[in-house]
Amino acid sequence: MTISKRRSLAYAMTSLVLVVMLFMIALQPLQARQFRMINSIATPTSSEPLPEGAVAIKQFKQLPRDMVEPLVREVMEKWNSPGMSETLSDQFYDKSRLLDVMDTGVPRDAKLRVQSIQGIQTLNQYITTNESSGRQEMISIVSATVRTQLEYNNASGGFEAETGTNELILKVTSTTK
């Protein structure tokens, strides 16, 4: 083989390798896409069953913000205090465990402050009759997204403040007319 044929063969091989490498780089994202799965966002499929004798409200009535805000602030004020056990429903999942952890793992001087209430949404609503008074009541299950700040004094580090976002699920009872 002559030198010019060797050079043209080397040039052709180099070009071929370059084209194959570029082709592989171009196909790499396409290959990765075939392995991705579409996972739907989890949403509740059904709400809890209504209490006996309750009538579901088909079109939820949003509760006014000024009705829910004081309830949120009341829960936050009772946080890390003996009054917290009365604030939580008996249906609250692992209520005793939460109270035990707060009693043993949270500094005594810790306070949970509301920085802002970002959103309030009615999740469920129904009408029921109060057994003791005989009056009809509207029960609203409400979600409130609350930006909070946990404040406490750390023995080694001084004042500590931790921020976070929490979702509170509140059961609001109001009388109907």
N, C-alpha and C positions, 0 to 999 in steps of 0.2 A: 504494500500500500504506500501510496505517496503521502508526503507530508500534508498536502492540501486536502486530500481525502480524509486523513486522520483528524485534521482540524475541523472539517465540516461535520464529521461523525461525532466528535467531541462536542461541537456546538449544538448539534441536533440532540444529543443525549442530555446536555445541560438544559436545553430548552424544554425537553420532554419532562425532566425531573422538576423543573420550575413550574411547568403547567400542571403537573400532577399534584404538587404541593399546594399551589393556589386553589386547585379544584377541591382538595381535601379541606383546606381552611374554609372555603366557601360553603361546603356541605356540613361542616361541623355543627353549626346551630340547627340545621334541619334535622340532623340525627338526634340531637338532644331533645327536640320538641316531641318526637314520637314517644318518649318515655314519660312525659308529663301527663298527669291525670287531672281531670277536672273534678275537684272536690267541692261540693256545694256547701255553703255556709249553714251551719247548724241553726235551726230555728225550732221553737216549740211546735209540736204537731197538734197538741190539744191542751187545753187548760185543765186545771184541776176540776174535779166534779163539783157541781154546786151543792150547797147544803140542802137538806130535805126541805121542801116547801119554797125554795127560792125560785125567782123568775128572772131569767137572763135578760139583760137589756141588749137589744140588737145593735143600736147605734150609741156607742159610748159617748157620754158627756164629759168633756175634759174638765177637771177640777181647776178652779182658779188658783193661780200661783200663790196668792196671799193666804190661801187655805192650807196649802201643802208646806210652804216655807217654815211656818212656826213649828210644825210637826218634825221636820228635819232638824231644826235647831234644838228642839227638845231632846231628840235622840242623842245628838252630839254633846249636849250639856250633861246628860246622864252617863255618857261613856266613861268607863273606868271609875264608876261610883257604885255604891250598893243599890241605887235605884235602877241600874241597868237590867237587873233580872226581871223587874216588873214591866220594863219597856218592851222586852222581847216577848213575842208570842210563845205559847207552849208548843206551837207547831213549828217553831224555828228549829231548823236542822242542827243537831249537836249543840243545843243551847248550853247545857251544863259544861261541855268541853270548852266552849268559847269563854264562859265566865271563869272557869278554872285557869285557863291560859292568861286571861286578863289579870287575875288575882296573883298569879305567880310570875308571869313573864313581863309584865308592863310596869314601869316605874310608878310609884304611888302618886307622884306629882304630875304625871302625864295628863295633858289636856288635848282634846281633838277639836280643832277650830274649823268652822266652815269658812272657806275662802270665797266660794261661789257655788251657786246651784245652776248647773249647765243645762239641764233639761228635765222636764216632768212629762210623763206619758202614762195614760190610763191603760192598764193591761187587761182588766176584766171588771165588769160591773154587773150587779144584780140587786134585785129588790127582795127583801125578806121581812118577816114580821117579828118584832122583838117579843119574846115570850113573856117578859115581866110587865111591860107597859102596853102591849097589844098594838103599838104604833108601827107603821111601815117605815123601814129604814133602807137607804140605798148604801150598799157596801161597794166600795171602789178599791181595787188593787192597783196601786200606783207605783211606778218606777221613777226614782229621782236620782239623777247622776250628779254627784256632789264632789267638788274639788275641796280637799281637806288638807290641814296641816297638823301634824302631831308634834307637840312641843313638850320637852321635858329637860331636866337638868341631869347631865351625865356626870358621874363622880369623877371621871378622869378627863373628860373633854369639855366640861362646862355645858352651856346651853346648846341643845340640839333641836333642830326643826326639820322634819321630814314631810314632804308633800306627796300627795297621791290623789287618785281619782277613785271614788267608790260608788257603787250602785246600791241604793237602799230600796227595798220593796216594802211599801207601807200599806196597811189595811186601814182605810179611812171610812168611818161610819157617819152618815148624815141622815137626818130625818127628812122624810118626803112629806109633801103637803097634800 
